[in-house]
Amino acid sequence: MSQRYDAIVIGLGVMGLSVCRDLARRGARVLGLDRFGIAHTRGSSHGATRVFRVCYYERPEYVPLLQAAERGWRELEREVGETLLYDIGLLYAGRPSSDLIRGTQGAAAEHGLSLETLDASGLSRRFPLLATPPEYVGLFEPAGGVLMADRIVGGLATAALAAGAELRGLDPVAGWTAGDGMVTVRSVSGTHQAGVAIVCAGGWTSRLLPTLAAPLTVTRQIAAWIAPAGADRFRPPDFPVWGIDAGPQAGFDYGFPLMPGRPGLKVARHWPGPPVDPDRVDPAPDPAALATLLDAVRTRLPAAVADGGEPAVLSVDTCLYTNTPDGHFVIDRLPSEPRVLLAAGFSGHGFKFASIVGEALADLALEGGTALPIDFLGLDRFRPGPG
């Protein structure tokens, strides 16, 4: 016999857990399902840290969502009783004409955000442990910082359960159908029905929604942790979160100071890696990608490398990006079945939004709409125009 719920959430990474928590806190009967264990390492939500930034170079339309997301993280901090967001500041560096610098300045100007500009000499004086080309300028965002990702995932799961959500790991979804005012979801544990289904399945989204108008490409990414020489120099507040432009069609290198939860300096590159099947990801570090990161350490963080030595690698993680063609998210209803909602295609920069994505999806599921400014993230942009 089918179990009935107000909402079924498919995928329990940070987005799915956030919406489960929000739905349950509003009194909805919610079931969350994940093909892996909750807080697994196969998708996009694991790892100790993520960057938090508000001066959003990608599009200024994201800024109000980020301001709301920050309030959401502070609320979750109070709920779980631990620090989840460290606002230690974020440094951007690049050519004045780069998308990173121009876009960050544009978002700050449009929304009246605090942003300090540093010329090349000021950049080297303020942050002597970071090496940048002489033509690069710096932008320092005081509101930027570090989200403690693993703490957040655990905190959201705990909060969702406490609010009454039913969460099931190791329960992969085989498929779904819609009819008679309900969505029926088939999983290993049985058949479940709800008024609405919400797909937050990351790299597995296209398998659940094969007719989705937005083509999603799953890519394999790595991050490395290194043991820096003179480690005490690389702690906040003296050493910030940083992002340095890597040039056209290369994204930017970024990294963190030493933070609690995992030893070493985390270094990564924000740019899609090679496409992969999410079920067939080799967990071993790709030698070429790792070489790129170690070169970034030598180039960007020469002070972290002992004289005459090589970067001291402590560990390497693999994760997934699920990319849309334009690099922007999709939060919308499925056009062919409005009782199915989706949040997908976060393209490597979505984690910081999870607190507000959960609220937006809960609004759509229970109220039919949301006051949050998410219209620019709809599926309409992928539909072919006339002619």
Buried (B, 14 or more C-beta within 10 A) or exposed (E): EEBBBBBBBBBBBBBBBBBBBBBBBBEBBBBBBBBBEBBBBBBBBBBBBBBBBBBBBBBBBBBBBBBBBBEBBEEBBEBBEEEBBBBBBBBBBBBEEBBBBBBBBBBBEEBEBEBBBBEBEBBBEBBEBBBBEEEBBBBBBBBBBBBBBBBBBBBBBBBBBEBBBBBBBEBBBEEBEBEEEBBBBBBEBEEBBBBBBBBBBBBBBBEBBEEBBBEBBBBBBBBBBBBBBEEEBBEBEBBBBBBBBBEEEEBBBBBBBBBEEBBBBBBBBBBBBEEBEBEEBEEEBBEEBBEBBBEBBEBBBEBBBEEEEEBBBBEBBBBBBBBBEEBBBBBBBBBEBEBBBBBBBBBBBBBBBBBBBBBBBBBBBBEEEBEBBBEBBBBEBBEEEEE
